[in-house]
Amino acid sequence: MVEPTMFNVFKTVFYYSIFILLAPISSFFLAKVFFFDGVLGTSNVTSNVWSAVIAVVVLHIALGLYIYKAYSDQGKTKPDKDDKMD
């Protein structure tokens, strides 16, 4: 099995970190401005609360994807020690 290089590990963590940071923030503002304020016309407090709920759900999905990726890549590394009997 192929062991991932340090650059590949860094790249994966970097991309997921950016996704975990930007996805909830953008989903909050997109839901608030376009859906709750624009389409539904809800009050400011109501749109803030529901947009925050959506942002938390998106954050949990992003974290779940990162954890899934970490566990699925863990089985692909080769063992450190080769126990062979001569």
DSSP file (Angstrom, degrees, kcal/mol; ACC not computed):
  #  RESIDUE AA STRUCTURE BP1 BP2  ACC     N-H-->O    O-->H-N    N-H-->O    O-->H-N    TCO  KAPPA ALPHA  PHI   PSI    X-CA   Y-CA   Z-CA
    1    1 A M              0   0    0      0, 0.0     2,-0.4     0, 0.0    77,-0.2   0.000 360.0 360.0 360.0 152.4    0.0    0.0    0.0
    2    2 A V        -     0   0    0     75,-0.1     0, 0.0    74,-0.0     0, 0.0  -0.716 360.0-139.3 -93.0 131.9    1.1    3.5   -0.7
    3    3 A E        -     0   0    0     -2,-0.4     2,-0.1    74,-0.1    74,-0.1  -0.743  25.8-116.1 -87.8 132.8    1.9    5.9    2.2
    4    4 A P        -     0   0    0      0, 0.0     2,-0.1     0, 0.0    -1,-0.1  -0.412  29.5-119.8 -68.8 142.9    0.7    9.4    1.7
    5    5 A T     >  -     0   0    0      1,-0.1     4,-2.0    -2,-0.1     5,-0.2  -0.331  22.7-110.5 -76.0 163.7    3.3   12.1    1.5
    6    6 A M  H  > S+     0   0    0      1,-0.2     4,-2.6     2,-0.2     5,-0.2   0.863 119.1  54.8 -63.3 -35.3    3.5   14.9    4.0
    7    7 A F  H  > S+     0   0    0      2,-0.2     4,-2.8     1,-0.2    -1,-0.2   0.908 107.1  49.5 -65.7 -40.6    2.5   17.4    1.2
    8    8 A N  H  > S+     0   0    0      2,-0.2     4,-2.3     1,-0.2    -2,-0.2   0.896 112.2  48.2 -64.7 -39.3   -0.6   15.4    0.4
    9    9 A V  H  X S+     0   0    0     -4,-2.0     4,-2.4     2,-0.2     5,-0.2   0.931 113.4  47.5 -65.1 -45.3   -1.6   15.2    4.1
   10   10 A F  H  X S+     0   0    0     -4,-2.6     4,-2.8     1,-0.2    -2,-0.2   0.915 111.4  51.0 -61.1 -43.5   -1.0   19.0    4.4
   11   11 A K  H  X S+     0   0    0     -4,-2.8     4,-2.5     2,-0.2     5,-0.2   0.912 111.1  48.1 -62.0 -43.6   -3.0   19.7    1.3
   12   12 A T  H  X S+     0   0    0     -4,-2.3     4,-2.2     2,-0.2    -2,-0.2   0.932 114.2  45.2 -63.3 -46.3   -6.0   17.6    2.5
   13   13 A V  H  X S+     0   0    0     -4,-2.4     4,-2.3     1,-0.2    -2,-0.2   0.893 113.1  51.9 -64.8 -39.4   -6.0   19.2    6.0
   14   14 A F  H  X S+     0   0    0     -4,-2.8     4,-2.3    -5,-0.2    -2,-0.2   0.940 110.7  46.4 -63.0 -47.9   -5.7   22.7    4.4
   15   15 A Y  H  X S+     0   0    0     -4,-2.5     4,-2.3     1,-0.2    -2,-0.2   0.909 114.3  47.2 -63.4 -42.5   -8.6   22.2    2.0
   16   16 A Y  H  X S+     0   0    0     -4,-2.2     4,-2.9    -5,-0.2    -1,-0.2   0.870 110.2  53.6 -67.8 -34.9  -10.8   20.8    4.7
   17   17 A S  H  X S+     0   0    0     -4,-2.3     4,-1.7     2,-0.2    -2,-0.2   0.921 110.4  46.3 -64.3 -43.1   -9.9   23.6    7.1
   18   18 A I  H  X S+     0   0    0     -4,-2.3     4,-2.9     2,-0.2     5,-0.3   0.916 114.6  48.2 -63.5 -42.6  -10.9   26.2    4.5
   19   19 A F  H  X S+     0   0    0     -4,-2.3     4,-2.3     1,-0.2    -2,-0.2   0.909 110.6  50.5 -63.8 -42.8  -14.1   24.3    3.8
   20   20 A I  H  < S+     0   0    0     -4,-2.9    -1,-0.2     1,-0.2    -2,-0.2   0.811 116.8  42.4 -66.3 -29.8  -14.9   24.0    7.5
   21   21 A L  H  X S+     0   0    0     -4,-1.7     4,-0.8    -5,-0.2    -2,-0.2   0.918 122.3  34.3 -81.1 -46.2  -14.3   27.7    7.9
   22   22 A L  H  X S+     0   0    0     -4,-2.9     4,-2.8    -5,-0.2     5,-0.3   0.819 105.9  65.1 -85.2 -32.2  -16.1   29.1    4.8
   23   23 A A  H  X S+     0   0    0     -4,-2.3     4,-2.4    -5,-0.3     5,-0.2   0.930 105.8  41.7 -62.6 -48.1  -19.0   26.7    4.3
   24   24 A P  H  > S+     0   0    0      0, 0.0     4,-2.0     0, 0.0    -1,-0.2   0.899 116.4  49.6 -66.9 -37.0  -20.9   27.6    7.6
   25   25 A I  H  X S+     0   0    0     -4,-0.8     4,-2.0     2,-0.2     5,-0.2   0.945 114.9  42.8 -65.6 -46.9  -20.2   31.4    7.2
   26   26 A S  H  X S+     0   0    0     -4,-2.8     4,-2.7     1,-0.2     5,-0.3   0.889 113.1  52.3 -68.5 -37.0  -21.4   31.5    3.6
   27   27 A S  H  X S+     0   0    0     -4,-2.4     4,-2.3    -5,-0.3     5,-0.3   0.875 107.6  53.8 -66.6 -34.3  -24.4   29.3    4.3
   28   28 A F  H  X S+     0   0    0     -4,-2.0     4,-2.3    -5,-0.2    -2,-0.2   0.967 115.0  38.1 -60.5 -52.8  -25.4   31.6    7.1
   29   29 A F  H  X S+     0   0    0     -4,-2.0     4,-2.7     2,-0.2     5,-0.4   0.872 116.4  51.2 -72.0 -36.1  -25.4   34.7    4.9
   30   30 A L  H  X>S+     0   0    0     -4,-2.7     4,-1.9    -5,-0.2     5,-0.9   0.933 114.0  44.3 -64.7 -44.6  -26.8   33.0    1.8
   31   31 A A  I  X>S+     0   0    0     -4,-2.3     5,-2.9    -5,-0.3     4,-0.7   0.911 117.2  46.4 -65.6 -41.5  -29.7   31.6    3.8
   32   32 A K  I  <>S+     0   0    0     -4,-2.3     5,-2.6    -5,-0.3     6,-0.4   0.964 120.5  34.3 -66.1 -52.9  -30.4   34.8    5.7
   33   33 A V  I  <>S+     0   0    0     -4,-2.7     5,-0.7    -5,-0.2    -3,-0.2   0.946 130.0  27.6 -72.7 -49.2  -30.2   37.2    2.7
   34   34 A F  I  <>S+     0   0    0     -4,-1.9     5,-1.2    -5,-0.4    -3,-0.2   0.897 131.2  25.4 -85.8 -40.7  -31.7   35.2   -0.1
   35   35 A F  I  <XS+     0   0    0     -5,-0.9     5,-2.7    -4,-0.7     4,-0.5   0.956 127.7  29.7 -92.1 -59.1  -34.1   32.7    1.6
   36   36 A F  I   XS+     0   0    0     -5,-2.9     6,-2.5     3,-0.2     5,-0.6   0.921 133.2  29.0 -74.9 -43.5  -35.3   34.1    4.9
   37   37 A D  I   <S+     0   0    0     -5,-2.6    -4,-0.2    -6,-0.3    -3,-0.2   0.889 131.4  35.3 -81.1 -40.0  -35.2   37.8    4.2
   38   38 A G  I   <S+     0   0    0     -5,-0.7    -3,-0.2    -6,-0.4    -4,-0.1   0.979 129.5  22.4 -79.8 -59.3  -35.8   37.7    0.5
   39   39 A V  I   <S+     0   0    0     -5,-1.2    -3,-0.2    -4,-0.5    -4,-0.1   0.952 135.9  28.2 -78.1 -51.5  -38.2   34.8   -0.2
   40   40 A L  I   <S-     0   0    0     -5,-2.7    -3,-0.2    -6,-0.1    -4,-0.2   0.784  87.5-144.5 -85.3 -26.8  -39.9   34.3    3.1
   41   41 A G      < +     0   0    0     -5,-0.6    -4,-0.2    -6,-0.4    -5,-0.1   0.866  35.6 169.0  66.8  37.1  -39.7   37.9    4.4
   42   42 A T        -     0   0    0     -6,-2.5    -1,-0.1     1,-0.1    -2,-0.0  -0.232  39.6 -85.7 -76.3 169.9  -39.2   36.9    8.0
   43   43 A S     >  -     0   0    0      1,-0.1     4,-2.5     4,-0.0     5,-0.2  -0.208  40.7-105.3 -71.4 167.9  -38.2   39.3   10.8
   44   44 A N  H  > S+     0   0    0      1,-0.2     4,-1.9     2,-0.2     5,-0.1   0.904 118.5  46.1 -64.2 -43.7  -34.5   40.0   11.5
   45   45 A V  H  > S+     0   0    0      2,-0.2     4,-2.4     1,-0.2    -1,-0.2   0.920 113.6  48.9 -67.2 -44.1  -34.3   37.9   14.7
   46   46 A T  H  > S+     0   0    0      1,-0.2     4,-2.4     2,-0.2     5,-0.3   0.912 111.6  48.5 -63.5 -43.2  -36.1   34.9   13.1
   47   47 A S  H  X S+     0   0    0     -4,-2.5     4,-1.9     1,-0.2    -1,-0.2   0.871 111.4  51.2 -66.6 -34.9  -33.9   35.0   10.0
   48   48 A N  H  X S+     0   0    0     -4,-1.9     4,-2.1    -5,-0.2    -2,-0.2   0.921 111.4  47.3 -64.9 -44.0  -30.8   35.1   12.2
   49   49 A V  H  X S+     0   0    0     -4,-2.4     4,-2.0     2,-0.2    -2,-0.2   0.943 115.3  43.4 -65.1 -48.6  -31.8   32.2   14.3
   50   50 A W  H  X S+     0   0    0     -4,-2.4     4,-2.0     1,-0.2    -1,-0.2   0.853 113.2  52.3 -69.3 -32.9  -32.8   29.9   11.4
   51   51 A S  H  X S+     0   0    0     -4,-1.9     4,-2.3    -5,-0.3    -1,-0.2   0.875 108.7  51.2 -67.7 -36.6  -29.7   30.9    9.5
   52   52 A A  H  X S+     0   0    0     -4,-2.1     4,-2.2     2,-0.2    -2,-0.2   0.887 108.1  52.2 -66.0 -38.5  -27.5   30.0   12.5
   53   53 A V  H  X S+     0   0    0     -4,-2.0     4,-2.1     2,-0.2    -2,-0.2   0.921 110.5  47.9 -62.7 -43.3  -29.2   26.6   12.7
   54   54 A I  H  X S+     0   0    0     -4,-2.0     4,-2.5     1,-0.2    -2,-0.2   0.901 110.4  52.2 -63.6 -40.5  -28.4   26.0    9.0
   55   55 A A  H  X S+     0   0    0     -4,-2.3     4,-2.3     1,-0.2    -2,-0.2   0.885 109.1  49.8 -63.8 -38.8  -24.8   27.1    9.6
   56   56 A V  H  X S+     0   0    0     -4,-2.2     4,-2.2     2,-0.2    -1,-0.2   0.896 110.8  49.5 -67.3 -39.7  -24.4   24.7   12.5
   57   57 A V  H  X S+     0   0    0     -4,-2.1     4,-2.1     2,-0.2    -2,-0.2   0.923 111.7  48.4 -64.1 -43.7  -25.9   21.8   10.4
   58   58 A V  H  X S+     0   0    0     -4,-2.5     4,-2.4     1,-0.2    -2,-0.2   0.893 110.0  52.9 -63.3 -39.5  -23.5   22.7    7.5
   59   59 A L  H  X S+     0   0    0     -4,-2.3     4,-2.5     1,-0.2    -1,-0.2   0.917 108.9  48.9 -61.4 -43.7  -20.6   22.8   10.0
   60   60 A H  H  X S+     0   0    0     -4,-2.2     4,-2.3     2,-0.2    -1,-0.2   0.875 110.7  50.5 -65.8 -36.6  -21.4   19.3   11.4
   61   61 A I  H  X S+     0   0    0     -4,-2.1     4,-2.3     2,-0.2    -1,-0.2   0.923 111.2  48.8 -64.7 -43.7  -21.6   18.0    7.8
   62   62 A A  H  X S+     0   0    0     -4,-2.4     4,-1.9     2,-0.2    -2,-0.2   0.909 112.8  47.1 -63.7 -42.7  -18.2   19.4    7.0
   63   63 A L  H  X S+     0   0    0     -4,-2.5     4,-2.5     1,-0.2    -1,-0.2   0.890 110.6  52.9 -65.8 -38.7  -16.7   18.0   10.2
   64   64 A G  H  X S+     0   0    0     -4,-2.3     4,-2.5     1,-0.2    -2,-0.2   0.894 108.1  50.6 -63.1 -40.1  -18.3   14.6    9.5
   65   65 A L  H  X S+     0   0    0     -4,-2.3     4,-2.3     2,-0.2    -1,-0.2   0.896 110.9  49.3 -63.7 -39.7  -16.7   14.6    6.0
   66   66 A Y  H  X S+     0   0    0     -4,-1.9     4,-2.4     2,-0.2    -2,-0.2   0.923 112.1  47.2 -65.3 -43.9  -13.3   15.4    7.4
   67   67 A I  H  X S+     0   0    0     -4,-2.5     4,-2.4     2,-0.2     5,-0.2   0.905 111.8  50.9 -65.0 -40.8  -13.6   12.6   10.0
   68   68 A Y  H  X S+     0   0    0     -4,-2.5     4,-2.4     1,-0.2    -1,-0.2   0.918 111.0  48.7 -61.3 -43.4  -14.7   10.2    7.4
   69   69 A K  H  X S+     0   0    0     -4,-2.3     4,-2.0     1,-0.2    -2,-0.2   0.902 110.9  50.8 -63.1 -41.4  -11.8   11.1    5.2
   70   70 A A  H  X S+     0   0    0     -4,-2.4     4,-1.0     1,-0.2    -2,-0.2   0.910 114.1  43.2 -64.9 -42.4   -9.4   10.7    8.1
   71   71 A Y  H  X S+     0   0    0     -4,-2.4     4,-0.8     1,-0.2    -2,-0.2   0.859 113.5  50.6 -72.9 -34.6  -10.7    7.3    9.0
   72   72 A S  H  < S+     0   0    0     -4,-2.4     3,-0.2    -5,-0.2    -2,-0.2   0.841 112.5  46.8 -73.5 -31.0  -10.9    6.1    5.4
   73   73 A D  H >< S+     0   0    0     -4,-2.0     3,-1.0    -5,-0.2     4,-0.4   0.704  98.5  72.1 -79.2 -20.0   -7.3    7.2    4.7
   74   74 A Q  H >< S+     0   0    0     -4,-1.0     3,-0.9     1,-0.3    -1,-0.2   0.856  94.2  52.4 -65.0 -35.4   -6.0    5.6    7.9
   75   75 A G  T 3< S+     0   0    0     -4,-0.8    -1,-0.3    -3,-0.2    -2,-0.1   0.587  98.5  67.2 -76.8 -10.0   -6.4    2.1    6.5
   76   76 A K  T <  S+     0   0    0     -3,-1.0    -1,-0.2    -4,-0.2    -2,-0.2   0.575  78.4  96.7 -88.3 -10.1   -4.4    2.9    3.4
   77   77 A T  S <  S-     0   0    0     -3,-0.9   -74,-0.1    -4,-0.4   -75,-0.1  -0.501  76.7-117.9 -81.3 149.9   -1.0    3.4    5.1
   78   78 A K        -     0   0    0    -77,-0.2    -1,-0.1    -2,-0.2    -2,-0.1  -0.523  37.1 -94.0 -83.2 154.5    1.5    0.6    5.2
   79   79 A P        -     0   0    0      0, 0.0    -1,-0.1     0, 0.0     3,-0.0  -0.321  24.6-133.3 -67.4 150.9    2.5   -0.8    8.6
   80   80 A D  S    S+     0   0    0      1,-0.1     2,-0.4    -3,-0.1    -2,-0.0   0.835  88.1  43.5 -72.2 -33.3    5.7    0.6   10.1
   81   81 A K        -     0   0    0      2,-0.0     2,-0.7     0, 0.0    -1,-0.1  -0.923  68.2-149.7-122.2 138.0    7.2   -2.8   11.0
   82   82 A D        -     0   0    0     -2,-0.4     2,-1.1     2,-0.1    -2,-0.0  -0.915  11.3-156.8-107.9 109.3    7.4   -5.9    8.9
   83   83 A D        +     0   0    0     -2,-0.7     2,-0.4     2,-0.0    -2,-0.0  -0.740  25.4 163.1 -90.3 100.1    7.4   -9.0   11.1
   84   84 A K        -     0   0    0     -2,-1.1     2,-0.6     2,-0.0    -2,-0.1  -0.947  30.7-142.1-117.9 138.0    9.0  -11.8    9.1
   85   85 A M              0   0    0     -2,-0.4    -2,-0.0     1,-0.1     0, 0.0  -0.877 360.0 360.0-100.0 124.5   10.2  -15.0   10.5
   86   86 A D              0   0    0     -2,-0.6    -1,-0.1     0, 0.0    -2,-0.0   0.413 360.0 360.0 -96.5 360.0   13.4  -16.2    8.9
